[in-house]
């Protein structure tokens, strides 16, 4: 619901200004400035009259001075209030400037603290990573123990290589021996067959050939007649 005013805000400012100029605090009664003017006019008029009116002039003079003092007292009060308001306004301006400077400094401090916070986070992350690496290293056996294990593994490797070489030589020897054995068996078999089958006297040579287990062929045997 909108508020209803008897006069508009602009008219209200005009009324307040007029009251300050005429020293009228209320809408009732005669304004102090107007009363002072009337006192002055009455005093001036009485002075211009001819005759013995010294007492009346003195009364009007005192009344004018009293009215003037009455009118001047609020002016002095208003002047003091104005000076106090000016000092307070100046103090507020200085306080405003100081607050702005403090706000600007606080913003700068916040930016610096943000940078320091980021650096602290990075440093803490590095420390955590270093601690994790340290724990991994601590979980590993000592270097001397590792070196001893490496030496043992090297010795085992050398021994295995030697065993492998010996086994290879033994295998090669066994292959040769087996080949020779097959050749001897083949020769024996051929001899047995010749003994079972006599040789024809007209034939001075019997061509026989045998194939060994290694794929080699034996030379024909020559028989003397």
C-alpha positions as a Markdown table, in Angstrom:
| # | Residue | x | y | z |
|---|---|---|---|---|
| 1 | Unk | 0.0 | 0.0 | 0.0 |
| 2 | Unk | 1.5 | 3.3 | -1.1 |
| 3 | Unk | 2.0 | 6.0 | 1.6 |
| 4 | Unk | 0.1 | 9.3 | 1.2 |
| 5 | Unk | 1.8 | 12.6 | 2.3 |
| 6 | Unk | 0.2 | 16.0 | 2.8 |
| 7 | Unk | 3.1 | 17.6 | 0.9 |
| 8 | Unk | 5.6 | 16.1 | -1.5 |
| 9 | Unk | 9.2 | 15.6 | -0.5 |
| 10 | Unk | 10.3 | 18.5 | -2.6 |
| 11 | Unk | 7.8 | 20.8 | -0.9 |
| 12 | Unk | 9.0 | 19.4 | 2.5 |
| 13 | Unk | 12.6 | 20.4 | 1.7 |
| 14 | Unk | 11.4 | 24.0 | 0.8 |
| 15 | Unk | 9.5 | 24.3 | 4.1 |
| 16 | Unk | 12.5 | 23.0 | 6.1 |
| 17 | Unk | 14.8 | 25.5 | 4.4 |
| 18 | Unk | 12.4 | 28.4 | 5.0 |
| 19 | Unk | 12.1 | 27.4 | 8.7 |
| 20 | Unk | 15.9 | 27.3 | 9.0 |
| 21 | Unk | 16.2 | 30.8 | 7.4 |
| 22 | Unk | 13.4 | 32.3 | 9.6 |
| 23 | Unk | 14.3 | 30.3 | 12.7 |
| 24 | Unk | 10.7 | 29.0 | 12.8 |
| 25 | Unk | 10.5 | 25.6 | 14.6 |
| 26 | Unk | 6.8 | 25.2 | 14.4 |
| 27 | Unk | 4.0 | 26.2 | 12.1 |
| 28 | Unk | 2.3 | 28.1 | 15.0 |
| 29 | Unk | 3.1 | 31.6 | 16.2 |
| 30 | Unk | 4.9 | 34.4 | 14.6 |
| 31 | Unk | 8.4 | 33.7 | 13.1 |
| 32 | Unk | 11.3 | 35.0 | 15.2 |
| 33 | Unk | 12.8 | 37.0 | 12.4 |
| 34 | Unk | 9.5 | 38.8 | 11.8 |
| 35 | Unk | 9.2 | 39.6 | 15.5 |
| 36 | Unk | 12.8 | 41.0 | 15.5 |
| 37 | Unk | 12.0 | 43.2 | 12.5 |
| 38 | Unk | 8.9 | 44.5 | 14.2 |
| 39 | Unk | 10.9 | 45.3 | 17.4 |
| 40 | Unk | 13.5 | 47.1 | 15.3 |
| 41 | Unk | 10.9 | 49.1 | 13.3 |
| 42 | Unk | 9.1 | 50.1 | 16.5 |
| 43 | Unk | 12.3 | 51.3 | 18.1 |
| 44 | Unk | 13.3 | 53.2 | 15.0 |
| 45 | Unk | 9.9 | 54.8 | 14.7 |
| 46 | Unk | 9.9 | 55.9 | 18.3 |
| 47 | Unk | 13.4 | 57.5 | 17.9 |
| 48 | Unk | 12.1 | 59.6 | 15.0 |
| 49 | Unk | 9.2 | 61.0 | 17.0 |
| 50 | Unk | 9.6 | 64.4 | 18.5 |
| 51 | Unk | 9.0 | 65.0 | 22.2 |
| 52 | Unk | 10.2 | 63.6 | 25.5 |
| 53 | Unk | 10.1 | 59.9 | 24.7 |
| 54 | Unk | 13.4 | 58.8 | 26.1 |
| 55 | Unk | 11.9 | 56.2 | 28.5 |
| 56 | Unk | 9.9 | 54.7 | 25.7 |
| 57 | Unk | 12.9 | 54.6 | 23.4 |
| 58 | Unk | 14.9 | 52.9 | 26.1 |
| 59 | Unk | 12.2 | 50.3 | 26.7 |
| 60 | Unk | 12.0 | 49.6 | 23.0 |
| 61 | Unk | 15.8 | 49.4 | 22.8 |
| 62 | Unk | 16.0 | 46.9 | 25.6 |
| 63 | Unk | 13.2 | 44.9 | 24.1 |
| 64 | Unk | 14.9 | 44.9 | 20.7 |
| 65 | Unk | 18.2 | 43.8 | 22.3 |
| 66 | Unk | 16.4 | 41.1 | 24.2 |
| 67 | Unk | 14.7 | 39.9 | 21.0 |
| 68 | Unk | 18.0 | 40.1 | 19.2 |
| 69 | Unk | 19.7 | 38.0 | 21.8 |
| 70 | Unk | 16.9 | 35.5 | 21.7 |
| 71 | Unk | 17.2 | 35.3 | 17.9 |
| 72 | Unk | 21.1 | 35.1 | 18.0 |
| 73 | Unk | 21.2 | 32.3 | 20.5 |
| 74 | Unk | 19.8 | 29.7 | 18.1 |
| 75 | Unk | 22.1 | 31.0 | 15.4 |
| 76 | Unk | 25.1 | 30.4 | 17.6 |
| 77 | Unk | 23.8 | 27.0 | 18.5 |
| 78 | Unk | 23.2 | 26.3 | 14.8 |
| 79 | Unk | 26.7 | 27.5 | 14.0 |
| 80 | Unk | 28.2 | 25.2 | 16.6 |
| 81 | Unk | 26.2 | 22.3 | 15.2 |
| 82 | Unk | 27.3 | 23.1 | 11.7 |
| 83 | Unk | 31.0 | 23.2 | 12.8 |
| 84 | Unk | 30.5 | 20.0 | 14.7 |
| 85 | Unk | 28.9 | 18.4 | 11.6 |
| 86 | Unk | 31.7 | 19.6 | 9.4 |
| 87 | Unk | 34.3 | 18.2 | 11.8 |
| 88 | Unk | 32.4 | 14.9 | 12.0 |
| 89 | Unk | 32.0 | 14.9 | 8.2 |
| 90 | Unk | 35.8 | 15.4 | 7.8 |
| 91 | Unk | 36.4 | 12.7 | 10.3 |
| 92 | Unk | 34.1 | 10.4 | 8.4 |
| 93 | Unk | 35.9 | 11.2 | 5.2 |
| 94 | Unk | 39.2 | 10.4 | 6.8 |
| 95 | Unk | 37.7 | 7.2 | 8.2 |
| 96 | Unk | 36.4 | 6.3 | 4.8 |
| 97 | Unk | 39.8 | 6.8 | 3.2 |
| 98 | Unk | 41.4 | 4.7 | 6.0 |
| 99 | Unk | 38.9 | 2.0 | 5.6 |
| 100 | Unk | 39.4 | 1.9 | 1.8 |
| 101 | Unk | 43.2 | 1.7 | 2.4 |
| 102 | Unk | 42.6 | -1.1 | 4.9 |
| 103 | Unk | 40.3 | -3.0 | 2.4 |
| 104 | Unk | 42.9 | -2.6 | -0.4 |
| 105 | Unk | 45.7 | -3.8 | 1.9 |
| 106 | Unk | 43.5 | -6.7 | 3.1 |
| 107 | Unk | 42.9 | -7.7 | -0.6 |
| 108 | Unk | 46.6 | -7.6 | -1.2 |
| 109 | Unk | 47.2 | -9.7 | 1.9 |
| 110 | Unk | 44.6 | -12.1 | 0.7 |
| 111 | Unk | 46.3 | -12.5 | -2.7 |
| 112 | Unk | 49.6 | -13.0 | -1.0 |
| 113 | Unk | 48.1 | -15.6 | 1.3 |
| 114 | Unk | 46.5 | -17.4 | -1.6 |
| 115 | Unk | 49.9 | -17.7 | -3.3 |
| 116 | Unk | 51.5 | -18.9 | 0.0 |
| 117 | Unk | 48.7 | -21.4 | 0.4 |
| 118 | Unk | 49.3 | -22.8 | -3.1 |
| 119 | Unk | 53.0 | -23.0 | -2.4 |
| 120 | Unk | 52.3 | -24.7 | 1.0 |
| 121 | Unk | 50.0 | -27.2 | -0.8 |
| 122 | Unk | 52.7 | -28.0 | -3.4 |
| 123 | Unk | 55.3 | -28.3 | -0.7 |
| 124 | Unk | 53.1 | -30.6 | 1.4 |
| 125 | Unk | 52.4 | -32.8 | -1.7 |
| 126 | Unk | 56.2 | -33.0 | -2.3 |
| 127 | Unk | 56.7 | -34.0 | 1.3 |
| 128 | Unk | 54.1 | -36.7 | 1.1 |
| 129 | Unk | 55.6 | -38.0 | -2.1 |
| 130 | Unk | 59.1 | -38.0 | -0.5 |
| 131 | Unk | 57.6 | -39.8 | 2.6 |
| 132 | Unk | 56.0 | -42.4 | 0.3 |
| 133 | Unk | 59.3 | -43.0 | -1.5 |
| 134 | Unk | 61.2 | -43.2 | 1.9 |
| 135 | Unk | 58.7 | -45.8 | 3.1 |
| 136 | Unk | 59.3 | -47.8 | -0.1 |
| 137 | Unk | 63.0 | -47.6 | 0.3 |
| 138 | Unk | 62.8 | -48.5 | 4.0 |
| 139 | Unk | 60.7 | -51.6 | 3.0 |
| 140 | Unk | 63.5 | -52.8 | 0.8 |
| 141 | Unk | 66.3 | -54.9 | 2.2 |
| 142 | Unk | 69.7 | -53.3 | 3.0 |
| 143 | Unk | 72.1 | -52.7 | 0.1 |
| 144 | Unk | 74.6 | -55.1 | 1.5 |
| 145 | Unk | 71.9 | -57.8 | 1.7 |
| 146 | Unk | 70.9 | -57.1 | -1.9 |
| 147 | Unk | 74.5 | -57.2 | -3.1 |
| 148 | Unk | 75.0 | -60.5 | -1.3 |
| 149 | Unk | 71.9 | -61.9 | -3.0 |
| 150 | Unk | 73.1 | -60.7 | -6.4 |
| 151 | Unk | 76.4 | -62.3 | -5.8 |
| 152 | Unk | 74.8 | -65.6 | -4.9 |
| 153 | Unk | 72.5 | -65.4 | -8.0 |
| 154 | Unk | 75.6 | -64.7 | -10.1 |
| 155 | Unk | 77.3 | -67.8 | -8.6 |
| 156 | Unk | 74.2 | -69.9 | -9.3 |
| 157 | Unk | 74.1 | -68.6 | -12.8 |
| 158 | Unk | 77.8 | -69.4 | -13.4 |
| 159 | Unk | 77.2 | -72.9 | -12.0 |
| 160 | Unk | 74.1 | -73.4 | -14.2 |
| 161 | Unk | 76.0 | -72.3 | -17.2 |
| 162 | Unk | 78.8 | -74.7 | -16.4 |
| 163 | Unk | 76.3 | -77.5 | -15.9 |
| 164 | Unk | 74.7 | -76.6 | -19.1 |
| 165 | Unk | 78.0 | -76.7 | -21.0 |
| 166 | Unk | 78.9 | -80.1 | -19.4 |
| 167 | Unk | 75.5 | -81.5 | -20.2 |
| 168 | Unk | 75.9 | -80.3 | -23.8 |
| 169 | Unk | 79.2 | -82.0 | -24.1 |
| 170 | Unk | 77.9 | -85.2 | -22.5 |
| 171 | Unk | 74.9 | -85.2 | -24.9 |
| 172 | Unk | 77.2 | -84.7 | -27.9 |
| 173 | Unk | 79.4 | -87.6 | -26.7 |
| 174 | Unk | 76.4 | -89.8 | -26.2 |
| 175 | Unk | 75.1 | -89.0 | -29.7 |
| 176 | Unk | 78.5 | -90.0 | -31.2 |
| 177 | Unk | 78.6 | -93.2 | -29.1 |
| 178 | Unk | 75.1 | -94.1 | -30.1 |
| 179 | Unk | 75.9 | -93.5 | -33.7 |
| 180 | Unk | 79.0 | -95.7 | -33.4 |
| 181 | Unk | 76.9 | -98.4 | -31.6 |
| 182 | Unk | 74.4 | -98.4 | -34.4 |
| 183 | Unk | 77.1 | -98.7 | -37.0 |
| 184 | Unk | 78.6 | -101.7 | -35.1 |
| 185 | Unk | 75.2 | -103.3 | -34.9 |
| 186 | Unk | 74.7 | -102.9 | -38.6 |
| 187 | Unk | 78.1 | -104.4 | -39.3 |
| 188 | Unk | 77.3 | -107.4 | -37.1 |
| 189 | Unk | 74.0 | -107.8 | -38.8 |
| 190 | Unk | 75.6 | -107.9 | -42.2 |
| 191 | Unk | 78.2 | -110.4 | -41.1 |
| 192 | Unk | 75.5 | -112.7 | -39.7 |
| 193 | Unk | 73.6 | -112.5 | -43.0 |
| 194 | Unk | 76.7 | -113.4 | -45.0 |
| 195 | Unk | 77.3 | -116.4 | -42.7 |
| 196 | Unk | 73.8 | -117.7 | -43.4 |
| 197 | Unk | 74.1 | -117.1 | -47.1 |
| 198 | Unk | 77.3 | -118.7 | -48.6 |
| 199 | Unk | 79.0 | -116.7 | -51.4 |
| 200 | Unk | 78.9 | -118.1 | -55.0 |
| 201 | Unk | 82.5 | -119.1 | -56.0 |
| 202 | Unk | 82.0 | -117.5 | -59.4 |
| 203 | Unk | 81.4 | -114.3 | -57.8 |
| 204 | Unk | 84.5 | -112.7 | -56.5 |
| 205 | Unk | 82.7 | -109.7 | -55.1 |
| 206 | Unk | 79.3 | -109.3 | -53.5 |
| 207 | Unk | 77.9 | -105.9 | -53.5 |
| 208 | Unk | 76.3 | -105.2 | -50.2 |
| 209 | Unk | 75.6 | -102.0 | -48.7 |
| 210 | Unk | 73.9 | -101.1 | -45.5 |
| 211 | Unk | 72.5 | -98.0 | -44.3 |
| 212 | Unk | 73.3 | -97.0 | -40.8 |
| 213 | Unk | 71.0 | -95.4 | -38.3 |
| 214 | Unk | 72.6 | -92.0 | -39.1 |
| 215 | Unk | 71.9 | -92.4 | -42.8 |
| 216 | Unk | 75.5 | -93.4 | -43.9 |
| 217 | Unk | 76.1 | -96.3 | -46.3 |
| 218 | Unk | 78.8 | -98.9 | -45.8 |
| 219 | Unk | 81.2 | -99.8 | -48.6 |
| 220 | Unk | 80.8 | -103.2 | -50.4 |
| 221 | Unk | 82.8 | -106.0 | -48.8 |
| 222 | Unk | 85.4 | -107.7 | -50.9 |
| 223 | Unk | 85.7 | -111.5 | -50.4 |
| 224 | Unk | 88.8 | -113.4 | -51.6 |
| 225 | Unk | 88.1 | -116.7 | -53.5 |
